[in-house]
Amino acid sequence: MIILRYAQIDKNNICIADSFLSGEVKKENMIPLTENEPSPLQKKYVNGRWEEVEKISMPYVESNTEIMMQAIADIELSNLEAAQERQLLAQQLADLELSI
């Protein structure tokens, strides 16, 4: 499974979440990011570029959205790691059965 990184923007094109997801997302408010790209949180997405904006306090709802998006990304990453461990264990079991 491939992990992809996205920035979620609000209706004003301000980044409200920086998340690692387990699959491709094709939504207008989800902007693909590279793994090593600096976080664009609270920056504005304009014509394919991130611009600094006057620091504003993000409304409570958007802060909760950011927290929830990060929690979902963390859960997906944990699920990916667990799946990889299960695959390794299955391979080890198969190797053991073949050696018997």
N, C-alpha and C positions, 0 to 999 in steps of 0.2 A: 504494500500500500504506500502510496506517495503522499507526503504531507506538503500542502501548499499554504502559502502565507497570503493573507488578504487584509486590507484596510477597509473598514466599514465607514461610510460617510453618511452624514445626516442630510436633511433637505437643503441645508446651506452649503453643502460640499465640505463640511468640516469633519475630519477624521475623529470618530468616537470609539473605535476599537481596532486593535491590531491583533489578529488571530492566526493561528496555525490550524488548518482544517484538513480532514482526511480525504477530501475529494475536490474536484473542480467545481467552482461556483460561477454561474453566469447570471449576475444581477447587476443592474446599473449602479447600485450603491455599494458594491463590493469591488475594490480595486486590487488587482494582483500586485504583490510585492516580492522582491527578491529576498532570499534568506538573510543576507548581510546588510540589507538596506536599513538606514536609521528609522526608528519609529516615527511615523507621521502624525502621532496623536496630537490633536488640537491644531493641526495645520489644515489649510484649505487646498482642495484639489482643483486646479484651474488649468485647463487645456493640457492635461497630461503631466502636470508638474505640481509639486507640493510647495505652497507658499506660507510663510509665517504670517500670522494674523495677530491682531491685538489680543492679548490673553484675556479670555472671558471665563467666568465661572460657568461650568457646564451645568445645565439644569439637572435636578435630582433624577429624573427619569432617564436621561442619557447616561448618567453615571452608573445607574443600575444596569442599563443595557450593556455598557462596557464590561462590567463585572460579570454579567451572565455570559457574554460572548467569550470572555477569557476562560470562564469555568467550563463551558462547552468544549472549547479547544483543549483544555487540560484533560478532560474526560476522554475525548477522542484520542489524544496522545497516549493516555494510559491504556485504552482499549487496544491500540496498535501494538504497544509494548507487550501486552498480555497475549495477543495473537501470535506475535513472534516467538514468545516463550513456549506457547503451546505447540507451535510448528517445530521448534527445536526438540522438545520433549518427544513428539511423535516420531521424529527422525531418529532420535536416540533409541527409542523403543523398537523401531523397525530394524535398526542396525543390530540391536541385542538379539532380537528374534532370529535374524539371519545367522548370527554367530552360534546359535544353539543347535 
